[in-house]
C-alpha cells in the first residue's frame, strides 16, 4: 500500500508527510563531477549497506523504461529530477513503499520517506532509521560546524527537507494563499504547488516545507512545521465552514456536478482532473458525498497522471489516448470495480 | 399517457405532431367583443355538444389556479395565450390527453390534437372527428368562398394549423437552421422555436408548420408538411452521421458529461436543462446511451418546466427553489425511481 492508497491522520487537510535527507560520501566529488566508474562504486557501496535486509529491494533505476521512471516521480517516490536523469543511478525501496533511497540524485544519497496524512514524526523516524543504517556502514560527509555536507549549500546542516502536502480548497476560495505564502516565508517555510518548485498549484494541493537547514536541529524543524501546518489546517477548516454556510447549495451543486463528470466523462485531461479532484475531495471532507474516502480520490489522482497511465497501459500514448484512458481509469476506480486482468 | 410519455414513430427526429382547427359560431361576435353572458352561452353550447360522451371531460379553465393553467400550456395541451387569459374560458379534454378543445381562445373554439412522433395524419383524424361532432351540433361560421371564418384572417380557409415538433441537433451543429427557415418560407411553411412564435430555439427543438390556410385543402397541407418534414429528417440524420464520424469521441464525451450532469447536479435552470436534454437525446438517438427511450427525455423536459414543477409542488416557488426541484425531478425521472407519494 503506497501512501495515497491509505487513509492518513487528518486526511481532510493533510494529504501526505514527507522527509528527505541529503547525504554524501567522503572521498568522492559531488554528483555532477563523478565519472562512470565512481558512479558504479557509489551505487554498489550504498547497495551493500542494505544487503541481507529483506525489507529493502534494489532497483537499477537507469535501466527502467522512461514511463516507469516518470511514474515513480508522479507517485512522489522519487524526485522529478531523479526520474528524468539518464546517467547511471539506482534506488533502494522499502517493501511497503514508504521509503526510497535515491542513489546519485543531486546528492550521492537522498533518503526519502513519505506517509499518508499528518505523520511528519513517523516519516522522520522511518528516514532516520535508514540514515542510521547508512551512517554505520558508509563514510558519510559530515562537518562538525556545517553538519551534513551537501551538493547545494541550501541543504547544508541537517540536509533535511520536511514537507507536508496540504489540501487547501477553503483557503484558495477565500483568496488566502498569497497571504499564507508571505507569512510562511517570514518564518523560514515555503509553499509550492503539488509537483514541486514553480509548478501550478493545481487541485488545491500545496507543499509546505522548511527552507532552513543550517543552525537548527531536525526535531526543531519538524516541530515547527507540525505546529504551523496544524494552524493552517485549523484556518482551512474555518474557511470551509464559512464557505458551506455562505453558499452551501451552490457548493453542493458544484461538488455533485464534478462527481457526475468524473463518473461519466469519456475524455479528461490532467488539468481538469485536478479541478474535479479538488471539488469532489472537498465534498467528501464536508460529508456531501458519502461512501468514498479521501484515499480513493488521492489514488485516482495519482494513478491518472500521464506516465502512470502509460506504465499501466504498457506503452506510450498520445495525449488524446491518455485523456480516454484517464476517464476510464477514473470511472473504474470511482465505481470500485476491480480491473479485469 | 400524454404525448411526451409515449414513444412515437421516428422519434429520433419527430417529437410530436399537432393539428389545431379554428372554429367560430355564427350569431356571435368574435372573441374580443363578447360580453360575459355571451361567453357563458358559448361555453355552455360547446360543452353540451360533448354531453353524454364519457371520453371527454369539461374543465372550467378560468377557475384553475394559475400554475395549473400555465402547466397545461407547458404540456402543449393549450396555447400560452389561452393559459394566460383571465376572462371566462373553458376546455374539453379527451381522456387520453391527445385532444383538447379550447373554448374562447382567440377563436370561439380551437380544437387541438397532439400525438407523439411522426403522426400528422392520425392527429388530423382525431381533430376532424371532434370537428365533425361540433359541426353536427353547432352552427359553425363557414363561407362557401372563404371557408371557415376565423378571428385572424391568416387562419381563414381551412382554419388549420398543422405543426411538427422536430429535434434537429445535427442541423443546428451544421449551421443549417437559417437555410432551412429560408427554404421553408418560400413554400409556405415556417419554423419556430419550441414554445411558439419568436421564442428561442432551445433544446434543438423546432416547430415546422403551415402558413397558408386559404385556397388549399387540409389533405394537401398535411401531405406537404409530411413530405417536407420527412426530407428534413433525412437531412438531419445525414448531419448526425457526419457529426459522429468526424468527431465521435468528443461527441460521446459531451453526451456522457451531459448525462452525468443530469444525474448529479443539484441545481439546474431551464436554459441549461434544454441544452443537456439536447445532448443526451442525441446520444440516445445515436445509441451512445442505452436503456433510455426518447420519451423518457421528452417527459423529463416537459415535466421540469417552471409551472409544471410548481403544479406538482402545490404552490409557488422562487427560481432558486425551482432549480433545486428541477434537478431532483430530473434525477428521479432519469433513474426511474418512482416518487414516494
Interface residues (C-beta under 8 A of the other chain):
Chain A: X249 X250 X252 X253 X256 X257 X259 X260 X261 X262 X263 X264 X265 X266 X267 X320 X324 X327
Chain B: X249 X250 X252 X253 X256 X257 X259 X260 X261 X262 X263 X264 X265 X266 X267 X320 X324 X327
